Amino acid sequence: MPYVKVYLHLVWSTKKRVPYLNSKELRKKVWAHILENGRKKNIHIDFVNGHNDHCHCLVSLGVDQTNSKILMLIKGESAFWINKMG
């Protein structure tokens, strides 16, 4: 039986690359939220990190997951959460 493992390295930035994630504490909260959100949606996030104006995620795809759907669920929800939290 063949076995395939697909990893995605996702990178996205803040709007106009403004350094909104300017404190280490804020970045830790955002990364923890992204990991928790991924767990709730059965998205296997191996690693999340970044800097004050961008984020990196290493994600392994499941059999029924697509690139665009994963990115929409992770990036879209994290942006919504950040805006809601102020």
Secondary structure, DSSP 4 states (H G I P E B T S, - for coil): ------EEEEEEE-GGG-----SHHHHHHHHHHHHHHHHHTT-EEEEEEEETTEEEEEEE--TT--HHHHHIIIIIHHHHHHHHH-
